Amino acid sequence: MAFPLFTSSRKPLLRRCAEDQVTRMRLKYSPYYHTMQSQKGTTVTLDGRELIMLASNDYLGLSYHPKVIEAAQAALARWGSSPTGARISNGSRAYHTELERRLAAFLGREACHVHSAGYLSCLTSVAAFAQKGDLVLADKNLHSCMWDGIRLSLATAERFSHNNPADLRDILANSSSDQAKLIAVEGVYSMEGHICRLPEIAQLAEEHRALLVLDDAHGLGVLGRQGRGTADHFGLNDKVDVICGSLSKSLASTGGFVAASSEVIEYMRTHSKQTVFSAALAPAQAAAAMAALELLQTEPEHNERLWANTRRYKAMLRGLGLDIWESETPAVPIVLGSRERAYFFWKTLMEQGVFTVLSTVPAVPPGKDLIRTAISAMHTEEQLERIALAMAEAKKQL
Ligand SMILES: Cc1ncc(COP(=O)(O)O)c(C=O)c1O
């Protein structure tokens, strides 16, 4: 059945959808929203072809770990498929509070709250605490969930240049000392793979009495002792006020968390609309995250293999002369510099059997159009060799 185009509709909002260039292009062809017919670890089947998945954030490769699958299945059998409501109305379940207790202990915090998406957790980590009249200082390259949190908070926002404490210092020096402040950063910047310059930023937060909120979606499981994340990596656990993140990356599940002091978490539970009015995390998702969290602490080999794969992968990319934007982590961009170059690089990789994600302006700064890739502990030697051949071919075709 053909989709109707509403260009002639009398409803302006339907016309806006129909006339939008990106939407019109997507209806014809799009490098996004592919439907895989099957998946086994880092191999996916798309339109009958097997591809190596190089775009997931399953850093530790735990989404196929037998203990994770077993825990999720047992939770499903015991608790059913969904809590079917918000915790404030129909109650928390033991699996919520147990996961929160374990995450809080792992991150060295008094308390934790889990949401059904990392996006909700990170958004609310700003929106719940900053208010109109406050000042939020945000890294320019922050994930959109934090930007949405800033907008919802109605606080004044100032962006500082990416991972640049000197710029942050200048902005703070010109701000009013009476204004309550919040600094929002990512532990590992998801697109660039940069590690936050936390020591200098935490120092500034202290000097200016600013609440420091760290989105560690890509640091958890990757950095720090047993994967405790970016604050732990720098030994700065006590300098970060709020750690938020996602369960959908190293913890091989879906959902998100906010970890902080007991007062902060209780304040959030009563003041954050995203927490009060949204259905709770599902049992299988909580159980999968809990099992993965246990594996972080009992099976260090996943983290070790992740870093071994990352080193090998980056050496190969550098050897080909590709620009990886000084990524310091397993999140590795390949900067191509223009939409056309990025598109053709991405397309050649697809033809060569490697699935990556194309990221162009406005998702990245002008001139930084890129392919975003992420390495997993699950990538095999043979897959890394096939990836190397595909990259060499894509580079040659450029
Ligand atoms: C830095 C960062 N924060 C938060 C999120 C949101 O997490 P989730 O996908 O679990 O909603 C993401 C996901 O892409 C992310 O990269």
Ligand as a Chemical Component Dictionary entry (heavy atoms), coordinates in Angstrom:
data_LIG
# 
_chem_comp.id                   LIG 
_chem_comp.type                 NON-POLYMER 
_chem_comp.pdbx_formal_charge   0 
_chem_comp.three_letter_code    LIG 
# 
loop_
_chem_comp_atom.comp_id 
_chem_comp_atom.atom_id 
_chem_comp_atom.alt_atom_id 
_chem_comp_atom.type_symbol 
_chem_comp_atom.charge 
_chem_comp_atom.model_Cartn_x 
_chem_comp_atom.model_Cartn_y 
_chem_comp_atom.model_Cartn_z 
_chem_comp_atom.pdbx_ordinal 
LIG C1 C1 C 0 25.979 9.441 26.439 1  
LIG C2 C2 C 0 24.622 8.818 26.434 2  
LIG N1 N1 N 0 23.778 9.112 27.429 3  
LIG C3 C3 C 0 22.556 8.573 27.482 4  
LIG C4 C4 C 0 22.101 7.720 26.507 5  
LIG C5 C5 C 0 20.706 7.194 26.560 6  
LIG O1 O1 O 0 20.692 5.846 26.939 7  
LIG P1 P1 P 0 19.575 4.837 26.449 8  
LIG O2 O2 O 0 19.873 4.513 25.016 9  
LIG O3 O3 O 0 19.709 3.685 27.356 10 
LIG O4 O4 O 0 18.251 5.522 26.558 11 
LIG C6 C6 C 0 22.949 7.373 25.457 12 
LIG C7 C7 C 0 22.497 6.450 24.414 13 
LIG O5 O5 O 0 22.798 6.516 23.283 14 
LIG C8 C8 C 0 24.252 7.947 25.420 15 
LIG O6 O6 O 0 25.095 7.665 24.421 16 
# 
loop_
_chem_comp_bond.comp_id 
_chem_comp_bond.atom_id_1 
_chem_comp_bond.atom_id_2 
_chem_comp_bond.value_order 
_chem_comp_bond.pdbx_ordinal 
LIG C1 C2 SING 1  
LIG C2 N1 SING 2  
LIG C2 C8 DOUB 3  
LIG N1 C3 DOUB 4  
LIG C3 C4 SING 5  
LIG C4 C5 SING 6  
LIG C4 C6 DOUB 7  
LIG C5 O1 SING 8  
LIG O1 P1 SING 9  
LIG P1 O2 DOUB 10 
LIG P1 O3 SING 11 
LIG P1 O4 SING 12 
LIG C6 C7 SING 13 
LIG C6 C8 SING 14 
LIG C7 O5 DOUB 15 
LIG C8 O6 SING 16 
# 
